[in-house]
Every structure is written in C-alpha cells, then in structure tokens.
Amino acid sequence: MALEYPSDLKYQDSHEYVRLDGDIATIGISAFAVDQLGDIVFLELPEVGDAITKGESFGTIESVKAVENLYAAVSGTVVECNDAIVEAPEQLADDPYGESWLLKVKITDPSELDDTMSADEYQAQVEGE
C-alpha cells in the first residue's frame, strides 16, 4: 500500500503533522506512523483549554506493539479535541489526515512551524530516499 503525505501539511520527524488554518493548527499523526504502529487501541490527549508546548509531549498513543508519546510541533491552547477518535482509536487508520485528526490548537507563534518538514522532505525521510 502506498502511503500518502498531503502537501498542505507540515510534518515532524516524530510523525505528527500540522495543518494550519489562520491561527488554528490541526494536529494528527501521519499515515506512516499509523502503519508502523499497527492496531491502535488507546489514545490519551489533553483537555480543551490545556496549553501545549512545542517539542514537549502532549499525550500518548498505544498500539498492540508499543506506547509512543505524541509531540507538539507548535505551542498554544487546545481549542478542540477529537473525542470520537479517543473513543474509537482504531479508526485512526481509516482517515489519518481527515476525520482522524487529534487536536485543534490556537497557536501562539506561527514561526514555530519553520522547523517542520514539507511533505516531500518527510516522505524522503520515512521512505529512506
């Protein structure tokens, strides 16, 4: 199966992505990460109103293979949490870039995204090109 990496997103080497719409960043995990984790069984995410800080863990994702930390690409305040995906984390594999986002965050500094990768850069990293 060929994995997709939408070009309108920014990616971290820890496999989280960010879609920026004004000052709201939608955060999720890449199809590559979902594929590597396998069957996802649990998600722990912050609450609405919580602050997250770039480079720091904001939650965990657990699969039958491993438990991994989720890292923030930007700093800001959580304005929405995808409760549906928390309730049914196995659905992350169905649409990681659409319905299966994790958080929406009001960002404090858009320049923090300068450290992220483009889709082409991320694809080259994960596919070893």
N, C-alpha and C positions, 0 to 999 in steps of 0.2 A: 504494500500500500504506500503510495507516495504521500508524504505529509505536506501540508500547506503552511505557508508563512505569509499572511496578508501584508502587503506593502504599506498599508496605512498605520501599522503598529510599530512600536519601538520595543526592543527585546533586551533582556538582561542575560548574562551568562548563567544565571541560576534558573533560567527558563520561565520567568514571569514576563508577561507582556503588558504594555500600556497603550491605550487608545485615548488620545487627548481630544476633548471637545470643549473649547473655551478654557475654563479653569477647572473642569471636571475630568479626572483621569479614571477610566475604566480599567481595572486590573484583573488579569486572569493568568492562566498557565498555558503554555504552548502545547500544540498537538504532539510535539516531540516528547515533552515531559509526561503527558498523559500516556503516550505509547510506552515509554520506558517504565513508568510506574505499574502499569498493568491494571488490575481491578482495584478501583479506588473505593474504600469502604468508610472513610471518615474525613471530615474537614472541620478544622477549628479556625474561626475567623473573629476579628474584633467586632465590637458593637458599634452601631451608629453613634456618632459623637466622639468616639475614641480618636486619638491622634496616632498617626503612624509616622515613622522617621525613615528617610532614605537610608538604605543599607542595613536596616535592622529587621529582625523577624517580626511579622505581623500575624502569624498563625502557622498551622501545620496541616499537612495533607498526609493521609495514611492509606497505604495500599496493602494488599496481601504480601507484597515484597519488602516494603520499607515505610518508615515515617520520615518525612522531609519537612524542613522549615520552609516557609514562604517569606520572601524578602521584598521589601518595599523599594521600588525604583524612584519614588518621589515621597516628599514629606507633605502631610496635610491632615485633614479631618475626614473621617469616614462619614459620608452622607447617605449611603445606601449599602446594604449587604444583601447578596443574593440568597435569601432564605430557602428558596426552592432547591438550590444546588446543595446547601448544607443538609437539607432533609433527605436528598437523594443524590449523594456524591458520585455514585456510579454513572450518572448522566453526564458527567464532565466529558466523557469520551464522545458523546453524541454531537456536540457543537461547541468546542472549546473557545472559539472566537466570537460566538454569537450569544445564544441563550445561557451558556455555561460560564459567564464571567463571575468573578468572585466579589469584588468591591467596587464602589464608586467613591472617589476621594476628591474633595475640594483641595487643590494643590496650593502650596504657598510660594513655590519658586519654580516656574516652568523651565528654567535653565538647568535644573537637575537632570532633565532628560537628555542633556548634551552627552552624558556618559553612557547612554544606551546604544544598542546596535540597530542598524536598519535590517529589514527582512533578508536582504542578500548577505549581509555580514553574519547574521545569526544562522542562516541556512548553511553557509560555508563552515561555520564553527561546528555545528552539530552533525553535519554530514561529512566532515573531515576533508573538505575540498580546498 
